[in-house]
Amino acid sequence: MIPQAAPTPRRPIGGRHANRILVVDDDPVVQVLLRETLLAEGYDVSGANSSEEAEQRLRQSPWDLVILDRRLPDADGLLLLQTVKEKSGCPVIILSVMDDQHDRTLGLGLGAQDYVAKPFSASEILLRIRNLLVAREVSLLPARTQDIEHGPFRLVQTTRRLIMEGTARQLTAAETRLLAVFLTHPGEVLDRASLTRSICQREWSHNDRSIDVLVARLRKHIEADPKSPQWIVTVHGAGYLFSAEIPCRPC
């Protein structure tokens, strides 16, 4: 069944970060429709025609969202769904010609965030994608009333105090929000665009250095040597990663 034609797309917002979306579907019509529609919306889109190819792409780079066909030529899409959740943890939308309640419940129960039946409307799937990406960014920030602990750190969000090795440091509001995100997402690569939207409440552009400045300030608070950071690690071309392991201190 051929999906409905895409509506006239709105133009992408200038300078907006291109969320990376992986489309896993062996139907060339679906691949072309989704690629053209998502590119016109400013997304960075890649395709995979099989479970094997999708697994390779998942290993090669991080993704913000995966659109996954239920039926693939070399595997059940639900098996690949488990791999996506293990390797990426990003939101997943399942596409399927099987639209009965059992399949929906099964897919959602295994960790998919949404389930769209074929044929689908391009405008409908765009709305679902936007909602999932916004929800993912908002979820980066933990509840502001809770204290957060990780390794040697204890962050008291209500008073903006960082307690580290018995010493208290006073942080700014923005530093507190950023550190709260890092402490609650150790081991995850967080891109500048998602951090900017969560911390600064605005869209990121390539000349926006706000997050880099905040990271540099945080490193002065928590790193033994800010020029050789062990906690907040730069992942070139991707963003920042807060160490899930406690770095060894030199003797």
C-alpha positions as semicolon CSV with decimal commas, in nm:
position;residue;x (nm);y (nm);z (nm)
1;M;0,000;0,000;0,000
2;I;0,138;0,341;-0,098
3;P;0,136;0,615;0,171
4;Q;-0,051;0,934;0,102
5;A;0,145;1,205;-0,073
6;A;0,332;1,452;0,144
7;P;0,178;1,798;0,187
8;T;0,365;2,109;0,084
9;P;0,633;2,127;0,356
10;R;0,714;2,437;0,555
11;R;1,068;2,563;0,515
12;P;1,326;2,462;0,775
13;I;1,410;2,716;1,040
14;G;1,744;2,881;0,964
15;G;2,026;2,756;1,183
16;R;1,814;2,495;1,358
17;H;1,997;2,185;1,471
18;A;1,921;1,895;1,241
19;N;1,794;1,613;1,460
20;R;1,927;1,285;1,320
21;I;1,656;1,041;1,213
22;L;1,715;0,686;1,090
23;V;1,443;0,538;0,866
24;V;1,449;0,157;0,860
25;D;1,220;0,028;0,584
26;D;1,278;-0,185;0,275
27;D;0,996;-0,015;0,081
28;P;1,161;0,238;-0,157
29;V;0,839;0,442;-0,179
30;V;0,830;0,488;0,197
31;Q;1,202;0,567;0,206
32;V;1,170;0,838;-0,060
33;L;0,857;0,992;0,090
34;L;0,997;1,009;0,441
35;R;1,339;1,128;0,327
36;E;1,198;1,414;0,117
37;T;0,946;1,513;0,383
38;L;1,194;1,509;0,671
39;L;1,473;1,682;0,479
40;A;1,232;1,964;0,392
41;E;1,163;2,002;0,765
42;G;1,532;2,048;0,841
43;Y;1,605;1,698;0,975
44;D;1,920;1,497;0,899
45;V;1,790;1,172;0,751
46;S;1,956;0,839;0,676
47;G;1,798;0,516;0,557
48;A;1,849;0,144;0,610
49;N;1,681;-0,131;0,408
50;S;1,738;-0,419;0,649
51;S;1,795;-0,504;1,012
52;E;2,164;-0,576;0,944
53;E;2,219;-0,237;0,777
54;A;2,031;-0,062;1,059
55;E;2,248;-0,228;1,323
56;Q;2,559;-0,105;1,142
57;R;2,427;0,252;1,139
58;L;2,334;0,230;1,507
59;R;2,691;0,130;1,590
60;Q;2,844;0,402;1,376
61;S;2,674;0,713;1,517
62;P;2,413;0,846;1,763
63;W;2,050;0,906;1,659
64;D;1,772;1,128;1,790
65;L;1,486;0,911;1,660
66;V;1,434;0,586;1,466
67;I;1,140;0,510;1,235
68;L;1,120;0,132;1,217
69;D;0,919;-0,090;0,982
70;R;0,756;-0,387;1,156
71;R;0,841;-0,624;0,870
72;L;1,200;-0,631;0,744
73;P;1,346;-0,875;0,489
74;D;1,598;-1,026;0,732
75;A;1,430;-0,994;1,073
76;D;1,121;-0,899;1,270
77;G;1,134;-0,525;1,336
78;L;1,049;-0,589;1,700
79;L;1,381;-0,772;1,743
80;L;1,562;-0,469;1,605
81;L;1,359;-0,249;1,841
82;Q;1,533;-0,413;2,136
83;T;1,873;-0,341;1,976
84;V;1,778;0,024;1,926
85;K;1,680;0,059;2,292
86;E;2,004;-0,106;2,407
87;K;2,245;0,081;2,179
88;S;2,078;0,420;2,146
89;G;1,788;0,469;2,384
90;C;1,631;0,717;2,141
91;P;1,256;0,729;2,067
92;V;1,122;0,475;1,816
93;I;0,817;0,499;1,590
94;I;0,701;0,166;1,447
95;L;0,549;0,160;1,097
96;S;0,334;-0,140;1,016
97;V;0,063;-0,269;0,785
98;M;-0,054;-0,470;1,086
99;D;-0,290;-0,236;1,267
100;D;-0,461;-0,465;1,517
101;Q;-0,457;-0,394;1,889
102;H;-0,238;-0,694;1,969
103;D;0,049;-0,572;1,750
104;R;0,020;-0,216;1,882
105;T;0,029;-0,339;2,240
106;L;0,325;-0,565;2,165
107;G;0,529;-0,291;1,998
108;L;0,457;-0,030;2,263
109;G;0,516;-0,284;2,538
110;L;0,864;-0,362;2,401
111;G;0,964;0,003;2,423
112;A;0,843;0,185;2,111
113;Q;0,712;0,534;2,181
114;D;0,459;0,535;1,895
115;Y;0,296;0,306;1,640
116;V;0,179;0,428;1,298
117;A;-0,022;0,214;1,057
118;K;0,044;0,210;0,681
119;P;-0,068;0,386;0,470
120;F;0,011;0,697;0,671
121;S;-0,020;1,071;0,631
122;A;0,308;1,263;0,608
123;S;0,163;1,548;0,815
124;E;0,056;1,303;1,087
125;I;0,396;1,137;1,120
126;L;0,568;1,477;1,122
127;L;0,353;1,582;1,416
128;R;0,434;1,261;1,602
129;I;0,807;1,309;1,538
130;R;0,802;1,668;1,665
131;N;0,613;1,568;1,979
132;L;0,857;1,286;2,059
133;L;1,165;1,502;2,004
134;V;1,027;1,784;2,219
135;A;0,936;1,537;2,494
136;R;1,287;1,389;2,481
137;E;1,449;1,730;2,522
138;V;1,220;1,835;2,806
139;S;1,285;1,504;2,983
140;L;1,656;1,585;3,007
141;L;1,582;1,813;3,302
142;P;1,507;1,632;3,629
143;A;1,258;1,762;3,887
144;R;1,403;2,080;4,035
145;T;1,320;1,985;4,394
146;Q;1,529;1,668;4,406
147;D;1,890;1,641;4,519
148;I;2,107;1,453;4,270
149;E;2,403;1,234;4,356
150;H;2,658;1,073;4,127
151;G;3,010;0,968;4,221
152;P;3,160;1,233;4,448
153;F;2,893;1,491;4,360
154;R;2,578;1,597;4,539
155;L;2,379;1,873;4,373
156;V;2,120;2,055;4,585
157;Q;1,907;2,212;4,314
158;T;1,685;2,422;4,542
159;T;1,987;2,620;4,673
160;R;2,212;2,575;4,364
161;R;2,486;2,423;4,578
162;L;2,730;2,159;4,462
163;I;2,883;1,951;4,741
164;M;3,200;1,772;4,634
165;E;3,444;1,600;4,868
166;G;3,311;1,792;5,166
167;T;3,336;2,131;4,996
168;A;3,031;2,334;4,891
169;R;3,036;2,543;4,574
170;Q;2,769;2,794;4,476
171;L;2,652;2,763;4,116
172;T;2,451;2,991;3,891
173;A;2,102;2,888;3,778
174;A;2,226;2,787;3,431
175;E;2,522;2,594;3,573
176;T;2,285;2,411;3,808
177;R;2,051;2,311;3,524
178;L;2,336;2,189;3,306
179;L;2,502;1,990;3,583
180;A;2,164;1,838;3,675
181;V;2,129;1,711;3,319
182;F;2,482;1,569;3,317
183;L;2,444;1,399;3,656
184;T;2,118;1,231;3,553
185;H;2,248;1,118;3,211
186;P;2,597;0,976;3,279
187;G;2,750;0,787;2,990
188;E;2,519;0,947;2,731
189;V;2,636;1,171;2,448
190;L;2,428;1,491;2,467
191;D;2,437;1,722;2,166
192;R;2,458;2,101;2,194
193;A;2,117;2,153;2,035
194;S;1,929;1,941;2,290
195;L;2,126;2,097;2,575
196;T;2,057;2,449;2,445
197;R;1,684;2,386;2,420
198;S;1,671;2,226;2,766
199;I;1,901;2,470;2,949
200;C;1,853;2,798;2,759
201;Q;1,498;2,744;2,628
202;R;1,584;2,842;2,271
203;E;1,699;2,689;1,943
204;W;2,069;2,624;1,887
205;S;2,267;2,765;1,594
206;H;2,621;2,686;1,480
207;N;2,762;3,010;1,621
208;D;2,589;2,966;1,959
209;R;2,860;2,904;2,221
210;S;2,639;2,925;2,530
211;I;2,668;2,557;2,621
212;D;3,044;2,556;2,557
213;V;3,083;2,853;2,792
214;L;2,874;2,682;3,060
215;V;3,073;2,360;3,021
216;A;3,399;2,554;3,063
217;R;3,264;2,712;3,383
218;L;3,147;2,378;3,521
219;R;3,484;2,222;3,449
220;K;3,646;2,483;3,671
221;H;3,419;2,369;3,955
222;I;3,457;1,992;3,920
223;E;3,769;1,901;3,724
224;A;4,113;1,857;3,884
225;D;4,254;1,996;3,558
226;P;3,991;2,179;3,347
227;K;4,225;2,168;3,046
228;S;4,234;1,789;3,065
229;P;3,879;1,704;3,175
230;Q;3,793;1,361;3,311
231;W;3,427;1,418;3,398
232;I;3,282;1,632;3,116
233;V;3,432;1,487;2,801
234;T;3,402;1,650;2,458
235;V;3,281;1,409;2,189
236;H;3,397;1,578;1,870
237;G;3,123;1,626;1,615
238;A;2,856;1,510;1,860
239;G;2,852;1,704;2,189
240;Y;2,945;1,622;2,549
241;L;2,951;1,310;2,764
242;F;2,951;1,303;3,145
243;S;3,155;1,009;3,268
244;A;2,958;0,720;3,413
245;E;3,276;0,592;3,579
246;I;3,467;0,766;3,857
247;P;3,794;0,882;3,696
248;C;4,114;0,770;3,864
249;R;4,298;1,058;4,026
250;P;4,675;1,077;3,981
251;C;4,877;0,974;4,285
